[in-house]
């Protein structure tokens, strides 16, 4: 007998301090006493956002005014299969309170730990529903992802100076990617090591692009696979350990990322760029379609900067990636 398939809109409600609102399931419902993200079933004819706004009003007595579609994740429970459309809610009217007599708690996501079975445990000791584990991990990904564009040893000093400034302003995720390096392997490796050391000094994750020698991968905090490399690795069944990103341009690349169980996807290019002359851009509508199918956080790339971050998030992006665009600080 097949399990019922249920579509749910779930809200990660985040206040100005970065705290996350959890609700405790009341008696009389499945999984009573477990903690969860507020939300509920998507009714016929509703969009995800409409369903979430309605559910938050019914459960918490608030009207969500800023809802960012985020990740659609499918979780199989013993008696049902639930498709969870996770959204981030950053603004609302009213004060959250349990309209169904459920307890509420504001927690720091970084204080939620996993037990031996990889189930999330709230700071007070209560268990969260198993489906909460992936989004809690995804929340720890920064929203800005800098991609290097050094090209030659003569540009290294300038790159490191720029990167240092961005790290001081809060940048926490960097990719070393130099496919067109105009120099020898030693100078390229020196540039990678210098970039890695600077990231480590500031507590930032440094990924290495798969265009670089495989022997270097283990020194980085993660690997960013080009689409062709991801397809090859999938065939070989040799997923790199640690954090894994996959670059994607179409639905086939997205499916490859899913099968590799990548931690995130970099999808683009969204807008026309100098690095892809004559290549058609995705545009935001197609970006959202592909991002919705990814099942994990997606970074928008291609003409992105701090000025496009909000638009990217409204179209389902976790954040933005860029080689040249400003990612931290004020608008240009």
Secondary structure, DSSP 8 states (H G I E B T S, - for coil): ---EEEEEEEEEEB-TT-EEEEEE--TTSTTTT-EE-SEEE--TT--HHHHHHHHHHHHHS-EEEEEEEEEEEEEE-SSEEEEEEEEEEEEEES----TTS--EEEEEGGG-EE-TTS-EE-TTS-BB-TTHHHHHHHTTS-SEEEE----SGGGHHHHHHHHHHHHHTT--EEEE--TT--S-HHHHHHHHHHHHHHHHHTT-EEEEETTS-HHHHTTSSEEEE-HHHHHHHHHHT---SSEEEEEESSHHHHHHHHHTT-SEEEEE-SS--GGGTT----HHHHHHHHHHHHSSEEEEESS--GGGHHHHHHTT-SEEEESSS--SSS--
